[in-house]
């Protein structure tokens, strides 16, 4: 009940984010139910397992977006005085997880209603039974299997939120962090570069080896050997790991060689927000490079038709990653609001703050844009053979 009351009294922008989480959960749940419908219509077919496996991508994107929305929710952040009424960090974590579960459950129920409507089980609305043949309307729907699949998004999102927002116990004798001290540099850059190089190497090696026909990919593409897809996954993980380190490095480079106030302010902000912004930015780059590689593979296969379910899955993955980046940027702006207000009180011109924001955006675009294009080109060459 407390989670519902907090959701009802939240800011409209927070409510919009939760509705977007519910929409993402609805799309993911519908894809999972469509995989179940294909399995009912084609018993014993290996294509049903492949369809279900590819649903892991939109499911992971939905969970990732739900975690970002929960982190940016100001209503579930610890504040002075809340512990005295029983709302400490642990209780707020539970409330945030429950709020996320409610939003995802709402989306899953919408997916179930839409799925039953397209099967023809629910009548009285337009497009009754429009996809009866595709969703095996002539066979009874196993309710337990459908509910299990629909529970994946709420359960995964709530568990991920609880793990992310769980209270950390301070070490005995440890001093509280100084807000004016720089953040230590993220340590994922070497691992990210190593995984990126290893993924490209695995792709190149697997594409040149004489192997069995590859896994069937979304959109009716026969695909490439499993090693190519493994290398592609390693490349995506490498970009996600390298994102915070690259963002921190951009901040350090901005402050090099006698920086002025503009470069100093922009560089310090990038260094402090490297973890918060860098990882979603790396994930967006990974999704963009993967989309380019899939487009190249689709064109090389001579296919011009992409089904509606493939389009829905691609929109879910791309939309959730972009919305996660936008949510992280909004959270970063909210976190440094007090610092910007202090600068204004000290007499800093508004043009300095706007110039700092433009400089940060330009540096990140100049760094991650060419990197994404290079990785996309290198990933697409083995897939197009």
C-alpha angles and dihedrals in degrees: 000000000000090000090052092049092050090048092050093050097043126118114275091245090054090049090050091054091050090049088052089052089051090049091051090049089050092053093046092047091050091052090051091050091048089054088052091049091051090051090052092050094045108037114192093015119137090213091075092060090048091051091050092048093053089054086071090079097059089039092055091045091051093050091047091052092046091054091051091051092049092050092051095049107112092197094068099046118110113259134178113276098022094096090061091062094046098267102118125152093278094051092046089052090054091048091051091049091049092048090052091048091051093051093047092045090053090053092047091053090051089051091051093050092049091047093051090046093054090047090054095244090118117049138185098069133088117276094028107180093355091148099032094129094047094048097044096246090173091068126068115256113240101232095198092054092047094050091046091054092045091052093059096081098045093043096044094045095047093047091048091049092049092050093047097047098037113131115260117219115227117235116253110269094010117143120232113257117267109238091208095053118094117254115253114259114267112254100214099087098088092045091046093051090047093051091045092054092043092051093051090047092050091049093051094046095046093048092055096046122094101245140154120277111293132247118289110255131203116283096039095288114151088216134204133282116302090248090064091054090046090053090048090054091049090051092052093049090048092055091049092050094045095050098084093044092049091049091051090048090052089055092051092048091051090058095048125109105025101318123207126223093277097051092040093053094045093047094049092051092050091050093049094045097040095111095042097048103023100065097050088045091052091049091051089052090050092051092046093050091046092050090052091050092049091049090052092048091047091051092046090053091058094239121136098174123086117184124235093250092053089049091050092050093048092048091050094052095043095041095048093049093048092046090049090055091048091049092050090050091051091048090051092050090050092049094055096042092103091050092051091048090052091051091051091050089052090056102261110157119243089236089065092057092045091047091050091053092048092048092051091049092048094048093049091047091048090051105039098033098064090037091056092047092049094048091046092052094047091046094048096052096068092041093053095056 
